[in-house]
Amino acid sequence: MTLFSLARKNIARNFSQYFLYIASMVFSIIIYFTFVTLKYSDTIAEQTASSQKLGSLMSGAAVILIFFVFIFIAYSNSFFMKKRKKEVALYALLRVRNRQIGFMLFFENLLLGLFSLIVGIVFGFLCSKGFMTILIHLMGYDVVAPFTFSMAAAMNTAIVFLVIFLVTSFQGYRLIYQFKLIDLFHASKKGEVAPKPSMIVAVLGVLLIVLGYWLAMQDLFTSKVWAKIGFLMTVLIILTTVIVGTFLLFHSVTGFVLAMIKKNEKWLWKGLHVITISKLLYRIRGNARTLTVIAVLSATTVTAGGAVYSLYYNTNDSAKTINPNTFMYQSTDAEMDKQVSAVLPATKYDENIEALSITFHTKELNAPSSFDSSDKRGYTVIDEKTYNNLANVQHKEKLDVKDSYAVILDIGYDKRFSPIYTGKTITTGNGHPLTFQSFKTQSVLNVGTAGITVVVSEDQYKVLQNDGEVLHYRVLGVDDASVDLSKKIANQLPEEALFSSGPQDYQTSLEGVGSLLFIGSFLGLVFLAATGSIIYFKVLTEAEEDKSQYNMLHKMGVSAKEMRKSIASQVFVIFVVPLVVGLLHSVVALKAFSSLLMIDLAKPVLLWMIAYTVIYGLYYFLTVASYNRIITLNNRTEG
C-alpha cells in the first residue's frame, strides 16, 4: 500500500473528524471563486459605466481576500493538526519512519484541499448568480444575472488555493519533526499560557485604550497633535495602543472582574457557578491573544462595513442636495429649449429663471483654516422672488432677505474650513457691497450648473445687474425621471449649457458606493465567518479537553440540564466579551469618521451592527449545540 492510498483511506474512514476543516476550506473557496467570477463577469461590465473602476476595486479587494483566506486556512489547519498530534505520536510509536508520516500528512492535506477546491468551485458557481444579481441591484440596475461559468475565475481560484494547500501541506509534513513524542501525546492539553493578572497591567491596558480613543476623536484637520505627530504615525499609534490595550484588557482587567464576581459566595455555590467561573478565569486570560484577534476583527468588520453602508444609505439624500431640480441647464437658445421640450414627459414644474454671474472681492471671507484663500470668488446671484418661487415647488422654507443684505447657499459648508459668512461683506468690481445676514446648507439650483448661489432682495438685484453677466437657466422637476431620459436631454444640449441631471448623478454615485458596499460586505462576511470559526474551533477544542471533567460530574449525579446551562454561560462570555469590546472600538472609529465627513451615521451604523450581531449570534448557538453534543456523546459512551 502506498502512502498516497493510505492517506486516501485515512480520509475516507475519518471524514466526520475532518468535516470542520473541509467546511472552512470550502467556504473560503466559495467566497473567493464567487468574488473573482464577478470580477471577470461580462454582465456586470455591460451594465455598469464604471466597470474599469469596479475591476480595479475588485482586484485590490481580491489581494486582501487572498491574504486573509491564507491566514484563515492556516489557522484552521493548525487546530486540525493539533487534534491529530496524538495519532501522529502513535504512528511514531509503531516505528513508522518520520519521513513516511510526514508524507502521509502532506498527501492527506493535499487531497483534502483538492476535494475542497472542486466542491468550493461547484458551490461558488451556484452562488455566483445570486451574488451577481445583488451587486447589480446595489448599483441601481434592475437586472437578473444569468448563470455563467468563468474559466478564468476557475483557473485563478485553482492557482491561488493550490499554492495555499501546498504551504499548509508542508506545515503538516513538518509536524513530526517539530515536536518530541511526549509533546505530541500531550498537545491537546496545551493551550495558551495563562498569565498572572496584574493591577498595573490592567490599569496600563485601560490607559492605552483611552489614549487611542482620545487620539481618534481629535479632529484630523484642526488637531495640533495630529499635525505635530503626522498622519501616518498618529494612525499607527492609535492602532497600536488600542490593540495592545485590548490584549492587556483580556489579560488582566477581565480576570479582576471575574475574580470580584467569584467573591459573591452566595451566588458562587449555586448550581455549577463555581465550575463556570473557574473555567472562565483560566480561559479569558489563557485565550487573551485569541480574544484580542476576535475583538479587532469584529471592530474592523463593523467599522468598514458601517462606514460604507452609511455612504450608501445617504446616497439618495446627497444626490437630492446637489440636484434639488431633476434637470437644469443654461438656456441660450429658444430652439434648443424646444428640442428639449420635445423629449420631455409631463413635468411637475418647468421654470425659466434669470440669474447673475458676478465675481466678488472676498478678502474678508478668508480664514486661516480655509483651503480657499483667494481674494476673488464667483457666485451665481438670484433675487428673493426667484428663490421663493423655486422653494415653493421644492417644498422648502421661504427666505426673507433684508435690503443690502444677502443669504448664501453653500451646500459644502463645513465650519472647520468654510468662511464665517454671517456679518461678513463682499464687494462687486463696481464697489457694490453685500453683507451676509445668514447662510444655508441647501440650495434651490443644481450645484453642477450654478455653483454657490447668493440670494439678494429684488431691489438689490436691480443694483447688481450691471456688475456681472446675465444668465438664463431652465429648471425642471420631473416625476420618475430616468437615466435614459437624462441622456436624451443631454444629447440636445451643447457642453456649454452645463446640463446637470439628478437621476444621472444618483446613478453614478450608486454605482460607485454600491460596488464599495458589495465589496465591503463581501469582505465583512469573510471576516465575520473567520471570527465565528476561530471561536468555534477554539471552544470545541476545549470541549474535547473537558469531556472527562463533565463525565465525572455526570457520574456524581449532576443533571444534563445543569451542565448545558454551565456550558452555555461559559461560551456566552467567550463570545460576548470580544464582541462588546469590538463594537466599542467601532463606535469610536465611526464617531471619528462621522465628525470627519460631517454626516450623521447613527441609523445606518446601528442597522449594520444589529445585522453583524445577529449573524455572530448564530455562531454562538451553533457552538453551544456542538459543545453539548460532544459532552453528551461522551457521557453516553463512558457511562
C-alpha positions in Angstrom: 0.0 0.0 0.0 1.4 3.4 -1.0 1.4 6.4 1.3 -1.0 8.2 -1.1 -3.5 5.3 -0.9 -3.1 5.2 2.9 -3.8 8.9 3.1 -6.9 8.4 0.9 -8.3 5.6 3.1 -7.5 7.5 6.2 -9.6 10.5 5.0 -12.5 8.1 4.0 -12.5 6.5 7.4 -12.3 9.7 9.4 -14.3 12.0 7.2 -16.5 13.2 10.1 -13.5 14.3 12.0 -12.2 16.2 9.0 -15.5 17.8 8.3 -14.9 21.1 10.1 -11.6 21.7 8.4 -13.0 20.8 5.0 -16.0 23.1 5.6 -13.7 26.1 6.4 -11.7 25.5 3.2 -14.8 25.0 1.1 -16.3 28.2 2.5 -13.1 30.2 1.7 -13.1 28.8 -1.9 -16.7 29.6 -2.4 -16.2 33.2 -1.3 -13.0 33.7 -3.4 -14.4 31.9 -6.6 -17.6 34.0 -6.4 -15.6 37.1 -6.0 -13.3 36.6 -9.0 -16.3 35.4 -11.1 -17.8 38.9 -10.5 -14.5 40.5 -11.4 -14.5 38.7 -14.8 -18.2 39.0 -15.4 -19.2 40.4 -18.8 -22.8 41.0 -17.4 -21.5 43.5 -14.8 -19.1 45.1 -17.3 -22.1 45.7 -19.7 -24.4 47.0 -17.1 -22.0 49.5 -15.5 -20.4 52.6 -16.9 -17.7 52.4 -14.3 -16.7 48.8 -14.9 -13.0 49.7 -15.1 -13.1 51.3 -11.7 -15.0 48.4 -10.3 -12.5 46.0 -11.8 -9.7 47.9 -10.1 -11.6 47.8 -6.8 -12.2 44.1 -7.1 -8.5 43.4 -7.9 -7.4 45.3 -4.8 -10.1 43.5 -2.7 -9.0 40.1 -4.1 -5.5 40.7 -2.8 -6.8 41.4 0.7 -9.1 38.3 0.3 -6.1 36.0 -0.6 -4.1 37.3 2.3 -7.0 36.8 4.7 -8.0 33.4 3.3 -4.4 32.2 3.7 -4.4 33.2 7.4 -7.8 31.7 7.9 -6.9 28.3 6.4 -3.5 28.2 8.1 -5.3 28.9 11.4 -7.9 26.2 10.8 -5.1 23.8 9.7 -3.2 24.4 13.0 -6.3 23.5 15.0 -6.8 20.5 12.8 -3.2 19.3 13.2 -3.4 19.9 17.0 -6.2 17.3 17.2 -4.1 14.8 15.3 -0.9 15.0 17.2 -1.8 12.0 19.4 -2.5 10.0 16.3 0.9 11.1 14.8 2.6 10.0 18.0 1.0 6.6 17.7 2.4 6.2 14.2 5.8 7.0 15.6 5.4 4.5 18.4 4.6 1.8 15.8 8.1 2.7 14.3 6.7 4.2 11.2 9.6 6.4 9.9 9.2 10.2 10.3 9.6 10.8 6.6 6.7 8.4 5.9 4.5 10.0 8.5 5.4 13.5 7.1 4.5 12.5 3.5 1.3 10.8 4.7 0.2 14.1 6.4 1.3 16.0 3.3 -0.8 13.9 0.9 -3.8 13.9 3.3 -3.9 17.7 3.4 -3.4 18.0 -0.3 -6.2 15.5 -1.0 -8.5 17.4 1.4 -7.5 20.6 -0.4 -8.2 19.2 -3.9 -11.6 17.8 -2.7 -12.5 21.2 -1.1 -11.4 23.0 -4.3 -13.7 21.0 -6.5 -16.7 21.3 -4.1 -15.9 25.0 -3.5 -15.9 25.9 -7.2 -19.1 24.0 -7.9 -20.9 25.7 -5.0 -19.3 29.0 -5.9 -20.7 28.6 -9.4 -24.2 28.0 -8.0 -23.9 31.0 -5.7 -22.4 33.4 -8.3 -25.7 34.2 -9.9 -27.2 35.3 -6.6 -24.2 37.4 -5.7 -24.0 38.9 -9.1 -27.7 39.9 -9.1 -27.2 41.5 -5.6 -24.2 43.5 -6.8 -26.1 44.7 -9.9 -29.1 45.6 -7.7 -26.9 47.6 -5.3 -25.5 49.5 -8.2 -29.0 50.6 -9.1 -29.9 48.3 -12.0 -32.9 46.0 -12.2 -31.3 43.0 -13.9 -31.2 39.3 -13.0 -27.8 37.9 -13.7 -27.5 34.7 -15.8 -25.7 31.5 -14.8 -22.3 31.7 -16.3 -19.2 29.7 -15.6 -16.0 31.7 -15.8 -13.0 29.5 -16.8 -10.7 32.5 -15.9 -12.1 32.6 -12.4 -11.8 28.9 -12.0 -8.1 29.0 -13.1 -7.4 31.9 -10.9 -9.0 30.2 -7.9 -7.2 26.9 -8.6 -3.8 28.5 -8.8 -4.3 30.6 -5.6 -5.6 27.7 -3.5 -3.1 25.1 -4.8 -0.3 27.4 -3.6 -2.1 27.8 -0.2 -2.6 24.0 0.1 1.0 23.3 -0.8 2.1 25.6 2.0 -0.3 24.2 4.6 0.6 20.6 3.5 4.2 21.4 4.1 3.1 22.5 7.6 1.7 19.1 8.1 4.8 17.4 6.8 7.0 19.3 9.3 4.8 18.4 12.3 6.6 15.1 13.1 9.9 16.9 13.1 8.8 19.8 15.3 7.8 18.0 18.5 9.1 15.3 20.8 6.9 12.2 21.1 5.8 13.1 24.6 4.8 16.6 23.4 2.6 15.1 20.7 0.8 12.9 23.2 0.1 15.9 25.5 -0.5 18.5 22.8 -4.3 18.6 23.2 -3.8 19.6 26.8 -1.7 22.6 25.9 -3.4 25.9 25.4 -2.1 29.4 25.6 -0.1 30.0 28.8 -2.4 31.7 31.3 -0.6 34.8 32.6 -0.9 36.0 36.2 -3.2 39.1 36.4 -1.6 42.3 37.5 -3.3 45.6 38.6 -0.5 47.6 36.9 -1.1 45.8 33.7 -4.8 46.2 34.0 -4.5 50.0 34.5 -2.0 50.2 31.7 -4.4 48.4 29.3 -7.2 50.8 30.1 -5.0 53.8 29.7 -3.7 52.7 26.4 -7.3 52.2 25.0 -8.3 55.6 26.4 -5.2 57.2 24.7 -6.1 55.5 21.4 -9.7 56.7 21.7 -8.7 60.2 22.5 -6.4 60.5 19.5 -9.0 59.0 17.2 -11.6 61.6 18.4 -9.4 64.5 17.7 -10.3 66.5 14.5 -8.0 65.3 11.8 -7.8 68.8 10.2 -7.6 71.0 13.2 -5.8 68.9 15.8 -2.4 70.1 16.9 -1.5 66.6 18.0 -2.2 65.1 14.5 -0.3 68.0 12.9 2.7 67.5 15.1 3.0 63.7 15.0 1.9 63.3 11.4 -1.0 61.4 9.8 0.6 58.0 9.3 2.4 58.0 12.7 -0.8 59.0 14.5 -2.8 56.2 12.8 -0.1 53.7 13.8 -0.2 55.0 17.4 -4.0 54.6 17.5 -3.9 51.1 16.1 -1.0 50.0 18.4 -2.4 51.5 21.6 -5.9 50.1 21.0 -4.7 46.6 20.0 -2.1 46.3 22.9 -4.7 47.8 25.3 -7.3 45.3 24.2 -4.8 42.4 24.8 -4.0 43.8 28.3 -7.7 44.2 28.9 -8.3 40.5 28.3 -5.1 39.6 30.1 -5.9 41.3 33.4 -9.0 43.5 33.6 -11.5 40.8 32.8 -9.7 38.5 35.2 -10.2 41.0 38.0 -13.9 41.4 37.1 -14.4 37.6 37.2 -12.4 37.4 40.5 -14.8 40.0 42.0 -17.8 38.0 40.9 -16.2 34.9 42.4 -16.2 36.7 45.8 -20.0 36.6 45.9 -20.2 33.3 47.7 -24.0 33.1 47.8 -24.0 33.1 44.0 -20.9 31.1 43.6 -22.1 27.9 45.4 -25.4 27.9 43.5 -25.6 25.2 40.7 -22.3 24.9 38.7 -21.3 28.6 39.1 -18.1 27.7 40.8 -17.1 25.5 37.8 -18.2 28.0 35.3 -16.4 30.9 36.9 -13.2 28.9 37.4 -13.0 27.8 33.8 -13.7 31.3 32.6 -11.0 32.7 34.8 -8.5 30.5 33.1 -9.9 30.8 29.6 -10.3 34.5 29.4 -6.7 35.1 30.4 -5.3 32.0 28.7 -7.0 33.0 25.4 -6.1 36.7 25.6 -4.5 36.6 22.2 -7.4 34.8 20.5 -9.9 37.1 22.1 -7.9 40.2 21.0 -7.8 38.9 17.4 -11.6 38.4 17.5 -12.3 41.9 19.0 -10.0 43.5 16.4 -11.6 41.6 13.6 -15.1 42.5 14.8 -14.1 46.2 15.1 -12.6 46.2 11.6 -15.6 44.5 10.1 -18.2 46.7 11.8 -16.2 49.9 11.2 -15.5 49.3 7.5 -19.0 47.9 6.8 -20.8 50.6 8.8 -18.9 53.4 7.1 -19.6 52.1 3.6 -23.2 51.3 4.3 -23.7 54.8 5.7 -22.4 56.3 2.4 -24.8 54.0 0.5 -27.7 54.9 2.9 -27.2 58.6 2.3 -26.6 58.4 -1.5 -30.2 59.5 -2.3 -30.1 62.4 0.1 -26.7 63.6 -1.1 -27.9 63.5 -4.8 -31.0 65.5 -3.9 -29.0 68.1 -2.0 -26.6 68.6 -5.0 -29.5 68.5 -7.5 -32.7 69.9 -6.0 -34.1 70.1 -9.5 -34.5 66.9 -11.7 -32.7 68.7 -14.6 -31.2 72.1 -15.0 -29.2 73.8 -17.8 -28.1 77.2 -19.0 -30.6 78.3 -21.7 -29.1 80.3 -24.6 -31.3 79.4 -27.5 -35.2 79.1 -27.8 -34.8 76.4 -30.5 -32.6 74.4 -28.1 -35.4 74.7 -25.4 -37.9 73.4 -28.0 -35.8 70.3 -28.7 -35.5 69.6 -25.0 -39.3 70.0 -24.6 -39.9 67.5 -27.4 -38.3 64.7 -25.4 -39.7 65.7 -22.0 -42.7 63.9 -20.4 -45.1 65.7 -18.2 -43.3 67.9 -15.7 -44.1 69.0 -12.1 -42.6 72.4 -12.9 -40.7 74.0 -15.7 -39.3 77.4 -14.9 -37.1 79.8 -16.8 -35.2 82.0 -14.4 -32.8 84.8 -14.7 -29.6 85.0 -12.6 -26.3 87.0 -12.5 -22.8 85.6 -12.6 -20.7 88.0 -10.6 -17.1 87.9 -9.4 -16.8 89.4 -5.9 -13.9 90.7 -3.9 -14.0 88.3 -0.9 -10.9 89.1 1.1 -13.0 89.4 4.3 -14.1 85.8 3.9 -10.6 84.4 4.1 -9.8 82.4 7.3 -6.6 80.8 8.5 -8.2 77.3 8.3 -9.7 77.8 4.8 -8.4 75.9 1.8 -9.5 78.7 -0.5 -7.5 81.8 0.3 -8.2 83.6 -3.0 -9.4 87.3 -2.8 -12.0 86.8 -5.6 -14.8 84.3 -5.9 -17.5 83.9 -8.5 -21.1 83.4 -7.3 -24.5 83.0 -9.0 -26.9 85.7 -7.8 -30.7 85.4 -7.8 -33.3 87.6 -6.3 -35.5 86.7 -3.3 -38.7 86.2 -5.5 -36.9 83.7 -7.8 -35.7 81.8 -4.7 -39.1 81.7 -3.0 -40.8 80.5 -6.2 -38.4 77.6 -6.5 -38.5 76.9 -2.8 -42.3 76.7 -3.1 -42.2 74.0 -5.8 -39.4 72.2 -3.9 -41.3 72.3 -0.6 -38.6 74.4 1.2 -38.8 77.3 3.6 -39.1 80.7 2.1 -36.4 83.4 2.6 -36.8 87.0 3.8 -33.7 88.9 2.7 -33.1 92.4 4.0 -32.2 95.1 1.6 -28.4 95.4 1.1 -28.0 92.0 2.7 -27.7 88.6 1.2 -28.1 84.9 2.1 -25.5 82.5 0.7 -26.5 78.9 -0.3 -23.4 76.8 0.3 -24.2 73.0 0.4 -20.5 72.2 1.1 -20.4 74.4 4.2 -18.0 73.0 6.9 -17.4 75.1 10.0 -13.8 74.0 10.1 -12.9 75.3 6.7 -15.7 77.4 5.3 -15.8 81.2 5.8 -17.8 82.6 8.7 -20.4 84.2 6.5 -22.7 85.9 8.9 -21.9 89.6 9.2 -19.1 89.5 6.5 -19.2 91.8 3.5 -18.2 91.1 -0.1 -17.9 93.7 -2.9 -18.5 93.7 -6.6 -16.0 95.0 -9.1 -18.1 98.2 -9.2 -17.9 98.6 -5.5 -21.4 97.5 -4.5 -21.2 95.8 -1.1 -23.2 92.8 0.1 -23.3 91.8 3.7 -24.4 88.2 4.6 -27.3 88.0 7.0 -27.0 84.2 7.1 -26.1 81.1 5.2 -27.9 77.9 4.3 -26.6 74.4 3.6 -29.2 73.7 0.9 -29.8 75.3 -2.5 -32.7 75.7 -5.0 -30.3 75.5 -8.0 -28.3 72.4 -9.1 -24.8 72.9 -7.9 -23.3 71.3 -11.0 -24.8 74.1 -13.2 -24.9 77.2 -10.9 -22.3 76.5 -8.2 -22.6 78.5 -5.0 -25.6 80.8 -5.1 -26.3 84.1 -3.3 -29.8 85.4 -2.7 -30.5 89.1 -2.6 -33.5 91.3 -2.3 -35.3 92.4 -5.6 -34.1 96.0 -5.2 -30.5 94.9 -4.6 -30.7 92.6 -7.6 -31.5 95.6 -9.8 -28.5 97.4 -8.4 -26.2 94.4 -9.2 -27.4 93.9 -12.8 -24.6 95.9 -14.3 -21.9 94.2 -12.2 -21.9 90.8 -13.9 -23.2 88.6 -16.7 -26.9 88.0 -17.0 -27.7 84.2 -17.4 -30.9 82.3 -18.1 -31.5 78.9 -16.6 -34.1 76.4 -17.2 -35.0 74.3 -14.2 -37.2 71.2 -14.4 -39.0 69.0 -12.0 -40.0 65.6 -13.4 -41.6 62.6 -11.6 -39.9 59.2 -12.2 -37.2 60.6 -14.4 -34.7 58.0 -15.7 -31.1 57.9 -16.8 -32.3 57.3 -20.4 -34.4 60.5 -20.3 -31.3 62.3 -18.9 -29.2 61.0 -21.9 -31.9 62.1 -24.4 -31.9 65.7 -23.0 -28.1 65.8 -22.8 -28.0 64.9 -26.5 -30.0 68.0 -27.3 -27.6 70.4 -25.4 -24.1 71.7 -26.1 -21.4 71.2 -23.4 -21.6 75.0 -22.6 -25.1 74.5 -21.3 -23.7 72.9 -18.1 -26.5 70.3 -18.0 -27.0 68.7 -14.6 -29.2 65.7 -14.0 -30.4 64.4 -10.7 -31.0 60.8 -12.0 -27.6 60.6 -13.7 -25.7 61.9 -10.7 -27.7 59.5 -8.4 -26.9 56.5 -10.7 -23.2 57.4 -10.9 -23.0 57.7 -7.1 -25.0 54.5 -6.6 -22.6 52.6 -8.9 -19.5 53.7 -7.0 -20.9 53.4 -3.5 -22.9 50.3 -4.3 -19.9 48.4 -5.6 -18.0 49.6 -2.5 -20.8 48.3 -0.3 -20.8 45.0 -2.0 -17.0 44.5 -1.7 -17.1 45.8 1.9 -20.0 43.4 2.7 -18.2 40.5 1.0 -15.0 41.1 2.9 -17.0 41.7 6.1 -18.8 38.4 5.6 -15.4 36.6 5.3 -14.1 38.4 8.4 -17.3 37.5 10.3 -17.1 33.9 9.2 -13.4 33.7 10.2 -14.2 35.3 13.6 -17.0 32.9 14.3 -15.0 29.9 13.1 -11.9 30.8 15.2 -14.1 30.9 18.4 -15.9 27.7 17.2 -12.6 25.8 16.7 -11.2 27.1 19.9 -14.2 26.2 22.1 -14.7 22.8 20.5 -11.0 22.0 21.1 -11.6 22.9 24.8 -14.8 20.8 24.8 -12.6 17.8 23.9 -10.3 18.6 26.8 -13.3 19.0 29.2 -15.0 15.7 28.4 -13.5 13.8 31.3 -14.5 16.6 33.8 -18.1 16.6 32.6 -18.2 12.8 32.7 -17.1 13.0 36.3 -19.9 15.5 37.1 -22.3 13.2 35.3 -21.3 10.3 37.5 -21.7 12.5 40.5 -25.4 12.9 39.6 -25.3 16.4 38.1 -28.1 16.7 35.7 -27.6 17.3 31.9 -29.7 20.5 32.2 -27.2 22.0 34.8 -24.3 21.0 32.6 -25.9 22.6 29.5 -26.6 25.7 31.5 -22.9 25.9 32.6 -21.6 25.3 29.1 -24.0 28.0 27.6 -22.8 30.5 30.2 -19.1 29.9 29.6 -19.5 30.1 25.8 -21.7 33.2 26.1 -18.9 35.1 28.0 -16.3 33.9 25.5 -18.5 35.2 22.6 -19.8 38.4 24.2 -16.7 39.9 25.8 -14.8 40.3 22.5 -17.9 41.3 20.6 -18.7 44.1 23.1 -15.1 45.4 23.0 -15.0 45.2 19.2 -18.3 47.1 18.9 -17.0 49.7 21.4 -13.9 50.2 19.2 -16.0 50.5 16.1 -18.3 53.1 17.7 -15.3 55.3 18.5 -13.9 54.8 15.0 -17.3 55.6 13.3 -17.8 58.6 15.5 -14.5 59.9 14.3 -15.5 59.1 10.7 -18.8 60.9 11.2 -17.1 64.0 12.5 -14.7 63.9 9.6 -17.4 63.8 6.9 -19.9 65.9 8.9 -22.7 63.4 8.4 -24.9 61.6 10.8 -24.1 57.8 10.7 -26.2 56.7 13.7 -29.1 55.0 12.0 -27.2 53.1 9.2 -24.4 52.1 11.6 -26.9 50.8 14.2 -28.6 48.7 11.5 -25.2 47.3 10.4 -24.2 46.5 14.0 -27.5 44.7 14.6 -27.0 42.6 11.4 -23.5 41.7 12.4 -24.5 40.8 16.0 -27.4 38.6 14.7 -25.1 36.6 12.4 -22.4 36.4 15.1 -25.1 35.1 17.5 -25.8 32.2 15.1 -22.2 31.0 15.7 -22.9 31.1 19.4 -25.9 28.8 19.2 -24.0 26.5 16.8 -21.0 26.4 19.1 -23.1 25.6 22.2 -25.0 22.9 20.4 -21.8 21.3 19.2 -20.2 21.6 22.6 -23.3 19.9 24.2 -23.2 17.2 21.6 -19.6 16.3 22.4 -20.2 16.1 26.1 -23.5 14.2 25.8 -22.0 11.6 23.4 -19.0 11.1 25.7 -21.2 10.7 28.8 -23.3 8.1 26.9 -20.1 6.2 25.9 -18.3 6.4 29.2 -21.5 5.8 31.2 
